[in-house]
Amino acid sequence: MTIFKTYIKIVNKCKAPILLYTIFLIFFGGMNLQTENQQMSFQETKPDILIVNQDEEKGITKNLIEYLEQNSNNKEIEPTEEKRNDALFYRDVSYIIYIPKNFRKDFLNHQYPEIKVKSTDSYHASLAEMMLKRYYKIANIYNELETDENEIINKINEVLNQELEMEMTSQLDNSALEKASFYFNFTNYCTLAGCIYVICLLLTSFKKEAIKKRTIISKTKEKELNLKLLLSNGVFAFTLWLIYIGLSILLLGNIMFSIHGLLYIVNAFIFTFCALTIAFLLSNLVMNKNAINGIVNVIALGSSFLCGAFVPMEMLPNVVLKIAHLLPSFYFIKNNESIKTLETINLEGIKPLLLNMGIVLLFSIGFILLTNFISHKKRKID
């Protein structure tokens, strides 16, 4: 109890950084809400796509482009890859289709060239992908049955014209879920930064020479002391989690009272526990209070950039994503992105979410074991 009371007294002196990271979350979360609200006033019935045609626009190639343009909004973007990536990032388009050079010739020769794409994780992108796959599947069938290109095109159009009308069957509030994913992705930074900064600052107070000597000669065992400190830190981390969940309810509204909202909350709780164990581990490695700011920048900011908290995962290079797999933040953010597209809530649907949550918990257990090992070694040296 003495340890816990001392801990609470020190926490009261660390209100400023907690408030600072909370303000960051409100500010950036509010900016996202303002942007989304502007988008909500514009209802789009067709997906916004970009067609990058590197082949001659005739025959089967021309027919494919006409089909896509008929069932989507083909946007005009400057012909540079940087501008195309920017268009995806800012959601000016949700799907980019690259028709390769010699597509028509290779297709008619039964070589079936690959059509490369880039997309967002939105339902508009899913709709565009469905259209492209449907066309290509039908075209492949008739390419095997017919030899004349005009006959192939006529057969394709005959099938496609049977179901020209497309209906959005998704019952998800995609705009609200987009906001929720952005908000909880950003909490990756705030949770890590808040836990690491405050907990490291707090626990360095317990490392003062006089306190260390009193602890060593006391009846308190090393594992018992670590457990008490972990529980005390747990109260702080749990309080931080409650604050961020309360803010999410204020900023996001009714979506937080749905099953999707519950999944976001559970996912955030598990990650907060992981952030707690990371901070507890670092506090056993850091001896200098002046080094804490640098550690926050490396761990919190670094993992947020690498794992897609600030920049969508689909915009990150593959090599960056491979590195991100080594960090618990990747699985937390990956779950947030999966939740917003989760159409049916059942065991099969949430199985990938549970797997990612399990990985985050394994990270947490590993950090706890490593903390006990380092603490034990340090105590022997002392």
Buried (B, 14 or more C-beta within 10 A) or exposed (E): EEBEEBBEEBBEEBEEBBEEBBEBBEEBBEEBBEBBEEEEEEEEEBBBBBBBBEBEEEBBBBBBBEBBEEBBBBBEBEEEEEEBBBBBEEBBBBBBBBBBEBBBBBBBEEEEBEBEBBBBBBBBBBBBBEBBEBBBEBBEBBBEEBEEBEEBBEBBBEBBEEEEEBEEEEEBBBEBBBBBBBBBBBBBBBBBBBBBBBBBBBBBBBBEEEEBEEBEEEEBEBEEBBEBBBEBBBEBBBEBBEBBBEBBBEBBBEBBEBEBBEBBBBBBBBBBBBBBBBBBBBBBEBEEEEBBEEBBEEBBBBBBBBBBBBBBBBBBEEEBBEBBEEBBBBBBBBBBBBBBBBEEEEEEEBEEBEEBBEBBBEBBEBBBEBBBEEBEEBEEEE
